[in-house]
């Protein structure tokens, strides 16, 4: 029953987010602040992980191609499919659940502990709109992060496969273009958009409704990471079943 209560409370929170709106000039400033903290602040770790994981995918594929009948272009093909379909949208989103999600939960949770949220309500400000809506709007730019991740992942695969001497540059490019289906990009960015909403709202929910002191802020951050990851994985399965089956 507690899970059902939490789910209901989550959707009530979403309704409250779009209730009484904050002044437009204030909201605009908050949105740019959140973009800087949540999106731009994550580009470094996303770029690092994407490049080297792309390289590892290509390296492992190359090392396991023992059959001379299998074309070397499969290295690029496998890297492209792995990066576009799963690694960049899903794996990076789980990493972001730890980085961005924990930040959102701890920042809102700290405001709850120090009664800043109560102060906003006393001043007649819709605290949900003021705190959560800028994060949701900022995370709508998240697909651009995933696009960068895809590019750097494939660049890492190219560097690993070509510079490592496993395949020629022309063969890699051929494999990269082989059997490419544009719909798969739509699938990847569609679920990325859903993940962005999840990354903004579930951590905000755990921070906004937490109770206790500073110790509970840390526990809420851990809980939000776990549940955000779980919901991302379940959403990934459902979207894959609906769009690719």
Residue pairs with C-beta under 8 A, 6 or more apart in sequence:
9 205
9 209
10 201
10 202
10 205
13 128
13 132
13 201
13 204
13 205
13 208
13 209
14 201
16 126
16 128
16 129
17 128
17 129
17 132
17 133
17 136
18 129
18 133
19 126
19 128
19 129
20 126
20 129
21 27
21 126
21 129
22 30
22 125
22 126
22 129
22 130
22 133
26 130
27 133
27 134
30 130
30 134
31 134
31 137
31 138
33 134
34 134
34 135
34 137
34 138
35 138
35 141
37 103
38 100
38 103
38 104
38 135
38 138
38 139
39 138
39 139
39 141
39 142
39 144
39 145
42 96
42 99
42 100
42 145
43 145
43 148
45 95
45 99
46 92
46 95
46 96
46 145
46 148
46 149
47 148
47 149
47 152
49 92
49 95
49 149
50 83
50 87
50 88
50 92
50 148
50 149
50 150
50 152
50 153
50 156
51 152
51 153
51 155
51 156
51 159
52 156
53 87
53 91
53 153
53 156
54 79
54 83
54 87
54 152
54 153
54 154
54 155
54 156
54 157
54 160
55 156
55 157
55 159
55 160
56 160
57 78
57 79
57 82
57 83
57 87
57 153
57 157
58 75
58 76
58 78
58 79
58 156
58 157
58 158
58 160
58 161
58 166
59 160
59 161
59 164
59 166
61 74
61 75
61 78
61 79
62 72
62 75
62 160
62 161
62 164
62 166
62 167
65 72
65 74
65 75
71 171
71 175
72 166
72 167
72 168
72 171
72 175
73 167
73 171
73 172
73 174
73 175
73 178
74 175
75 157
75 161
75 166
75 167
75 172
75 175
76 157
76 158
76 161
76 167
76 171
76 172
76 173
76 174
76 175
76 176
76 178
77 175
77 176
77 178
77 179
79 153
79 154
79 157
79 161
80 154
80 157
80 175
80 176
80 180
83 149
83 150
83 153
83 154
83 157
84 150
84 184
84 185
84 188
85 184
85 187
85 188
87 149
87 153
88 146
88 149
88 150
88 153
88 188
89 146
89 188
89 189
89 191
89 192
89 195
89 236
90 191
90 195
90 232
90 233
90 236
92 145
92 146
92 149
93 192
93 195
93 198
93 199
93 232
94 229
94 232
94 233
96 142
96 199
97 199
97 203
97 225
97 228
97 229
97 232
98 225
100 139
100 199
100 203
101 199
101 202
101 203
101 221
101 224
101 225
101 228
102 203
102 221
102 222
102 224
102 225
103 203
104 135
104 200
104 203
104 204
104 207
104 224
105 203
105 204
105 206
105 207
105 210
105 217
105 220
105 221
105 224
105 225
106 207
106 217
106 218
106 220
106 221
107 207
108 117
108 131
108 132
108 203
108 204
108 207
108 208
109 206
109 207
109 208
109 210
109 216
109 217
109 220
109 221
110 214
110 217
111 117
111 131
111 207
112 207
112 208
112 210
112 211
113 210
113 212
113 213
113 214
113 216
113 217
117 127
117 131
117 208
120 127
120 130
120 131
121 127
127 208
128 208
131 204
131 208
132 200
132 201
132 204
132 208
135 200
135 204
136 197
136 200
136 201
138 200
139 196
139 197
139 199
139 200
140 193
140 196
142 192
142 193
142 195
142 196
142 199
143 189
143 192
143 193
143 196
146 188
146 189
146 192
147 189
150 188
154 176
158 169
158 172
160 166
161 167
161 172
162 168
162 169
162 172
167 175
187 239
187 240
187 243
187 244
190 239
190 243
191 235
191 236
191 239
191 240
191 243
194 235
194 239
195 232
195 235
195 236
198 228
198 231
198 232
198 235
199 228
199 232
202 224
202 227
202 228
202 231
203 221
203 224
203 225
203 228
205 224
206 220
206 221
206 223
206 224
206 227
207 217
207 220
207 221
207 224
210 216
210 217
210 220
212 219
